[in-house]
Amino acid sequence: MAPAFTLAAEAPKLSAANTGFMLICSALVLLMTPGLAFFYGGMVRVKSTLNMLMMSFVSIGIVTILWVLYGFSAAFGTDHGSLIGWNSDWVGLSGIGLTQLWDGYTIPVFVFMVFQLMFAVITPALISGALADRVKITAWSLFVVLWATLVYFPVAHWVWGAGGWAYKLGVIDFAGGTAVHINAGAAALGVILVIGKRIGFKKDPMRPHSLPLVMLGAGLLWFGWFGFNAGSWLGNDDGVGALMFVNTQIATAAAMLAWLAYEKIRHGAFTTLGAASGAVAGLVAITPSGGAVSPLGAIAVGAIAGVACAAAVGLKFRFNYDDSLDVVGVHMVGGIVGSLLIGFFATGKGQSTAAGVFYGDHTFDQLWKQCAGVFAVLAYSLIVSGVLAFLLDKTIGMRVSEDQEVSGIDQAEHAETAYDFTGAGGGVLGSGGALLAGAQNRKVDA
């Protein structure tokens, strides 16, 4: 993210080019949430497809309203104690003039606000993949309200808000390695440790029901991520946004190839699910680091993240936690890798003059700063998310009943099914959704 600023009495002249660019980037970031819905929706069984789509879509509605009412003020308002922001003039977006510019930039406050809104929308949606098949939509909706308020808005202020402790410390996070991906991944881990495993975990086949849908979702994520990353410099004036755009493509390609190579060596096949997951792992890892590393550094970041995330997705079977769609393995681990590698590969010539270990920082100064940001966000999100899940589970209940989970959460929660097979001939496909087998599917390292 570009340097955070507060509003000043005098602002630069509005740039129509930068304003138009940022509006396009905002739309691209919004597209990522439906893309995520397709990516997750294809990875679950037939009986959970609509619920997975709905968990992402309802996040768009909930977080949009929260952001307008108080979220933007809490994340980017006047700093209070380096922990939270607040500006009463921004509550309900009141007090913001149509032509008022974001200090130090040539775009209106409204444009910055809506761009950041799209980040706030997708972050809780990322969590949903870990909870597939078993969470009530009402409980999920209330969790999103509480989590956005108590976790995302404060953490966004820490990392990007003027006066936030991580921002003042010098933690580099160009577009959300800590605030978005580690934040969501740690939250996912906290929740699943509370609500428990799916019925049949490690026993029943839980293969993706539609790999074409997964690939479509991954493609939309890759496309939208250019707005997510390049747009985070808030303009086109000095080449840093262009560097981020280039590094996003490079790291994603490197991670995809690295994941496939790991998969071939470990499991004997190149799978489409591996290609899609590897691409997302690369996108996650370059998100915090792409403005600080060179294109060669982006290859290293992507390749390391591809292997690390491919290895990490199997940990759920070893440690017996049910991260349904590998949110922890891809987003939390990918975010950690990308954030920490800044401490090694930062050139000091991009978004920041801070250099990494391989570029002269023999005191490990930037690496320690990155560690502080990574582990503070991880611990805070993990603990608060676990507490929220525990409280919701003990009050309204987080999970559907066993019968509803077995028969299908789509029918139980939404009174709908994703597909109608009644006229297809040859009988109706079983609700277990075991449509794909063999090398097409991710192997289980039990």
C-alpha positions in Angstrom: 0.0 0.0 0.0 1.2 3.5 -0.8 2.2 5.5 2.3 -0.7 6.5 4.5 -1.7 10.1 4.9 -4.3 12.2 6.7 -6.2 15.0 5.1 -4.5 18.3 4.7 -5.8 21.8 4.1 -4.2 22.0 0.7 -4.1 19.0 -1.7 -2.6 18.4 -5.1 -4.7 19.0 -8.2 -7.0 16.1 -9.1 -5.7 13.8 -11.9 -8.4 12.4 -14.1 -6.0 9.7 -15.3 -5.2 8.5 -11.8 -8.8 8.7 -10.7 -10.0 6.7 -13.6 -7.2 4.1 -13.1 -8.2 3.7 -9.4 -11.9 3.3 -10.2 -11.0 0.5 -12.7 -8.7 -1.1 -10.1 -11.6 -0.9 -7.5 -13.9 -2.8 -9.9 -11.1 -5.4 -10.5 -10.8 -6.0 -6.8 -14.5 -6.4 -6.4 -14.4 -9.0 -9.2 -12.0 -11.0 -7.1 -14.8 -11.9 -4.6 -17.1 -13.6 -7.1 -13.9 -15.2 -8.5 -13.1 -16.5 -5.1 -16.6 -17.8 -4.8 -16.2 -19.8 -8.0 -12.8 -21.0 -6.9 -14.1 -22.2 -3.6 -17.4 -23.4 -5.0 -15.7 -25.8 -7.4 -13.6 -27.2 -4.7 -16.4 -28.4 -2.5 -18.8 -31.3 -3.0 -22.0 -30.8 -5.0 -24.2 -30.6 -1.9 -22.3 -27.5 -0.6 -21.7 -25.5 -3.8 -24.4 -22.8 -3.3 -23.5 -22.3 0.4 -19.9 -21.7 -0.6 -20.9 -19.1 -3.2 -23.3 -17.5 -0.7 -20.7 -17.1 2.0 -18.6 -14.9 -0.3 -21.6 -12.9 -1.8 -23.1 -12.1 1.6 -19.7 -10.7 2.7 -20.0 -8.1 -0.1 -23.3 -6.9 1.3 -22.4 -6.9 5.0 -18.9 -5.4 4.8 -20.0 -2.6 2.4 -22.6 -1.3 4.9 -20.1 -1.6 7.8 -17.5 0.2 5.8 -19.8 3.1 5.1 -21.1 3.4 8.6 -17.8 3.2 10.5 -15.2 0.9 9.0 -13.5 3.5 6.8 -13.3 5.8 9.8 -11.9 3.1 12.1 -9.3 2.0 9.6 -8.1 5.3 8.1 -9.3 8.0 10.4 -7.2 10.1 12.9 -5.0 7.7 14.8 -5.7 6.9 18.5 -2.9 5.2 20.4 -1.4 3.6 17.2 -4.2 1.0 17.4 -7.3 2.4 15.8 -8.4 5.4 13.8 -11.5 7.5 14.1 -12.9 10.6 12.3 -16.5 11.5 13.2 -16.8 13.4 9.9 -16.4 10.1 8.1 -19.1 8.2 9.9 -21.7 7.4 7.2 -19.2 9.1 4.8 -20.5 12.4 6.0 -18.3 15.4 5.8 -16.4 14.2 2.8 -16.6 16.6 -0.2 -16.9 15.2 -3.7 -13.7 17.0 -4.8 -11.8 16.5 -1.6 -8.5 14.7 -2.3 -6.6 12.1 -0.3 -3.6 14.0 1.1 -0.5 13.7 -1.0 -2.4 12.1 -3.9 -4.3 13.2 -6.9 -7.4 11.1 -6.3 -10.6 11.9 -4.3 -11.1 10.6 -0.8 -14.2 8.8 -2.2 -12.0 6.9 -4.7 -9.5 5.8 -2.0 -12.5 4.8 0.2 -14.1 2.6 -2.3 -10.8 1.0 -3.3 -10.1 0.1 0.3 -13.7 -1.1 0.7 -13.0 -3.9 -1.8 -10.1 -5.1 0.3 -12.3 -5.1 3.3 -14.9 -7.2 1.4 -12.7 -10.0 0.2 -10.7 -10.5 3.4 -13.5 -12.2 5.5 -14.6 -14.0 2.3 -11.2 -15.7 2.3 -11.9 -17.2 5.7 -15.0 -19.0 4.4 -13.1 -21.7 2.5 -11.9 -23.2 5.7 -15.4 -23.6 7.0 -17.0 -25.4 4.0 -19.9 -27.8 4.5 -20.8 -27.1 8.1 -21.5 -23.5 9.1 -24.9 -21.8 9.4 -25.3 -18.8 7.1 -26.7 -16.8 10.0 -23.8 -17.6 12.2 -21.4 -16.8 9.4 -23.1 -13.5 8.7 -22.8 -12.4 12.4 -19.2 -13.6 12.5 -18.4 -11.4 9.5 -19.9 -8.4 11.3 -17.9 -9.0 14.5 -14.7 -10.0 12.8 -14.6 -7.1 10.4 -15.2 -4.7 13.3 -12.8 -6.2 15.9 -10.1 -7.6 13.7 -9.9 -6.3 10.1 -10.6 -2.6 10.7 -8.0 -2.3 13.5 -5.4 -4.4 11.7 -5.8 -2.3 8.5 -5.1 0.8 10.6 -2.0 -0.8 12.1 -0.5 -1.6 8.7 -1.7 1.3 6.5 -3.2 4.0 8.7 -1.2 7.1 9.5 0.0 6.5 13.0 -0.6 2.7 13.0 2.1 1.0 15.0 3.2 -1.3 12.2 3.3 1.6 9.7 5.4 3.7 12.0 7.7 0.7 12.7 8.4 0.4 9.0 6.7 -2.9 8.3 6.4 -3.2 4.5 3.1 -4.5 3.2 2.4 -3.2 -0.2 -1.1 -4.6 -0.7 -2.1 -6.9 2.2 0.2 -9.8 3.0 -0.4 -9.2 6.7 -3.6 -7.2 6.8 -5.4 -9.5 4.3 -3.9 -12.9 3.9 -2.2 -13.7 7.2 -5.2 -12.0 8.9 -7.7 -14.2 7.1 -5.6 -17.4 7.3 -5.0 -17.1 11.0 -8.7 -16.3 11.5 -9.6 -19.5 9.6 -7.3 -21.5 11.8 -8.8 -20.0 15.0 -12.4 -20.8 13.9 -11.8 -24.3 12.7 -10.1 -25.2 15.9 -13.3 -24.2 17.7 -16.0 -25.7 15.5 -14.2 -28.9 14.7 -13.9 -31.2 11.6 -16.4 -32.1 9.0 -18.2 -35.4 9.4 -16.2 -38.0 7.5 -12.9 -36.0 7.5 -10.1 -38.3 6.4 -12.6 -41.1 5.8 -15.1 -40.0 3.1 -14.1 -38.8 -0.3 -14.3 -35.0 -0.4 -13.0 -34.2 -3.8 -13.7 -31.1 -5.8 -17.0 -31.4 -7.7 -16.0 -29.1 -10.6 -12.4 -28.4 -11.5 -13.4 -26.3 -14.5 -15.2 -24.0 -12.0 -12.0 -23.9 -9.9 -9.9 -22.9 -12.9 -12.4 -20.2 -13.8 -12.3 -18.8 -10.3 -8.5 -18.9 -10.3 -8.4 -17.1 -13.6 -10.7 -14.4 -12.3 -8.6 -14.0 -9.2 -5.4 -13.7 -11.3 -7.1 -11.1 -13.5 -8.5 -9.1 -10.6 -5.3 -9.3 -8.6 -3.6 -6.8 -10.9 -6.0 -4.2 -9.6 -5.5 -5.4 -6.1 -1.7 -5.0 -6.3 -0.9 -2.4 -8.9 -3.7 -0.2 -7.7 -2.3 -0.1 -4.2 0.2 2.6 -5.2 -2.8 4.8 -5.8 -1.5 6.2 -9.1 0.8 5.8 -12.1 3.3 8.6 -11.5 6.7 7.0 -10.6 6.8 3.4 -12.0 6.3 1.6 -8.7 2.8 0.5 -9.6 4.1 -0.8 -12.9 6.8 -2.7 -11.1 4.1 -4.3 -8.9 2.1 -5.2 -12.0 5.0 -6.9 -13.6 6.1 -8.7 -10.4 2.5 -10.0 -9.8 2.6 -11.8 -13.1 6.1 -13.1 -12.6 5.7 -14.5 -9.1 2.3 -16.1 -9.9 3.8 -18.0 -12.9 6.8 -19.1 -10.8 4.6 -20.3 -7.9 2.4 -22.3 -10.2 5.3 -24.0 -11.8 7.0 -24.7 -8.5 3.8 -26.2 -7.0 3.4 -28.4 -10.1 7.0 -29.6 -9.8 6.5 -30.4 -6.1 3.3 -32.2 -6.9 4.9 -34.2 -9.6 7.8 -35.3 -7.4 5.6 -36.0 -4.4 2.5 -37.4 -6.0 3.4 -38.3 -9.5 1.0 -36.0 -11.4 0.5 -32.4 -12.6 -3.0 -31.6 -11.5 -5.3 -28.7 -12.5 -6.1 -28.1 -8.9 -2.4 -27.8 -8.2 -2.0 -25.3 -11.0 -4.8 -23.2 -9.7 -3.7 -23.4 -6.1 -0.1 -22.6 -7.0 -1.1 -19.5 -8.9 -3.1 -18.3 -5.9 -0.1 -19.0 -3.6 2.1 -16.9 -5.8 -0.5 -14.1 -5.9 -0.7 -14.1 -2.1 3.1 -14.1 -1.6 3.8 -11.2 -4.0 1.0 -9.1 -2.5 3.2 -7.7 0.3 6.5 -7.8 -1.5 6.0 -6.9 -5.1 6.8 -3.2 -4.7 10.0 -3.9 -2.9 11.7 -6.7 -4.9 13.1 -6.9 -8.4 11.6 -9.2 -11.1 14.3 -11.8 -10.3 13.3 -11.5 -6.7 9.7 -12.0 -7.7 10.7 -15.3 -9.3 12.3 -16.4 -6.0 9.4 -15.2 -3.9 6.9 -17.1 -6.1 9.0 -20.3 -6.3 9.6 -20.5 -2.6 5.9 -19.8 -1.9 4.7 -22.4 -4.4 6.8 -25.1 -2.7 6.0 -23.9 0.9 2.3 -23.8 0.3 2.1 -27.1 -1.5 3.9 -28.7 1.5 1.7 -26.8 4.0 -1.7 -28.0 2.7 -0.8 -31.5 3.9 -0.2 -30.4 7.4 -4.0 -30.5 8.2 -3.9 -34.3 7.9 -0.8 -34.6 10.1 -2.1 -32.3 12.8 -5.8 -33.3 12.4 -7.4 -29.9 11.8 -10.0 -29.6 9.0 -9.1 -26.6 6.8 -11.6 -27.6 4.1 -10.1 -25.6 1.2 -6.6 -24.9 2.4 -7.0 -21.3 3.5 -4.4 -21.8 6.2 -2.0 -23.6 3.9 -2.2 -21.1 1.0 -3.2 -17.7 2.5 -1.6 -17.8 5.9 1.6 -19.6 4.8 1.8 -17.7 1.6 1.3 -14.4 3.4 4.0 -15.3 5.9 6.5 -16.3 3.2 5.9 -13.2 1.1 6.1 -10.9 4.1 9.3 -12.4 5.5 11.1 -12.6 2.2 11.0 -8.8 2.0 13.6 -9.0 4.7 15.9 -10.8 2.3 15.0 -9.6 -1.3 14.0 -5.9 -0.8 16.2 -3.9 -3.2 15.8 -0.5 -1.5 14.8 0.9 -4.9 11.1 0.4 -5.1 8.4 1.5 -2.7 10.9 1.9 0.1 14.6 2.6 0.6 14.8 -0.3 3.1 17.0 -3.1 1.8 17.0 -6.8 2.6 19.7 -9.1 3.7 20.8 -10.0 0.2 21.0 -6.2 -0.7 23.2 -5.0 2.2 21.1 -5.2 5.3 23.5 -7.2 7.4 21.9 -6.1 10.6 18.6 -7.9 9.7 16.8 -4.7 10.5 14.0 -5.0 7.9 13.7 -8.7 8.5 13.0 -8.2 12.2 10.4 -5.5 11.4 8.7 -7.9 9.0 8.7 -10.6 11.7 7.1 -8.2 14.2 4.3 -7.4 11.8 3.7 -11.0 10.7 3.5 -12.6 14.1 1.5 -9.7 15.8 -1.2 -9.9 13.2 -1.2 -13.7 13.2 -1.5 -13.9 17.0 -4.2 -11.2 17.3 -6.4 -12.6 14.5 -6.0 -16.2 15.7 -6.9 -15.4 19.3 -9.8 -13.0 18.6 -11.3 -15.1 15.9 -11.2 -18.2 18.1 -12.9 -16.3 20.9 -15.6 -15.0 18.5 -16.3 -18.5 17.1 -16.5 -19.9 20.7 -19.0 -17.3 21.8 -21.1 -17.7 18.7 -21.0 -21.5 19.0 -22.1 -21.4 22.6 -24.9 -18.9 21.9 -26.6 -19.3 18.5 -24.5 -22.3 17.4 -22.0 -22.2 14.5 -22.7 -25.5 12.8 -25.7 -27.1 11.1 -27.0 -30.4 12.5 -25.3 -33.6 11.6 -28.3 -34.7 9.5 -28.2 -31.4 7.6 -24.5 -31.7 7.0 -24.7 -35.2 5.7 -27.7 -34.5 3.5 -26.3 -31.2 2.2 -26.0 -27.7 3.6 -27.4 -26.2 0.4 -30.8 -27.7 0.8 -30.8 -27.1 4.6 -29.7 -23.5 4.6 -30.8 -22.2 1.2 -33.6 -24.5 0.1 -31.8 -24.9 -3.3 -29.4 -27.1 -5.1 -26.7 -26.1 -7.5 -27.5 -28.6 -10.2 -30.7 -30.3 -11.4 -29.8 -33.8 -12.6 -33.4 -35.1 -12.8 -33.6 -34.9 -16.5 -30.1 -36.0 -17.3 -30.8 -39.7 -17.6 -28.9 -42.5 -16.0 -30.0 -41.6 -12.5 -29.2 -38.8 -10.1 -25.6 -38.2 -9.0 -25.1 -38.9 -5.3 -24.9 -35.9 -3.0 -21.4 -36.9 -1.9 -20.2 -35.3 -5.2 -17.4 -37.8 -5.8 -17.3 -36.9 -9.5 -13.6 -36.8 -10.0 -10.9 -39.3 -9.0 -7.3 -40.3 -9.4 -4.6 -37.8 -10.4 -7.1 -35.0 -10.9 -7.5 -34.5 -7.2 -5.2 -33.4 -4.4 -3.7 -36.4 -2.7 -4.2 -36.9 1.0 -1.0 -37.1 3.1 -2.7 -38.9 5.9 
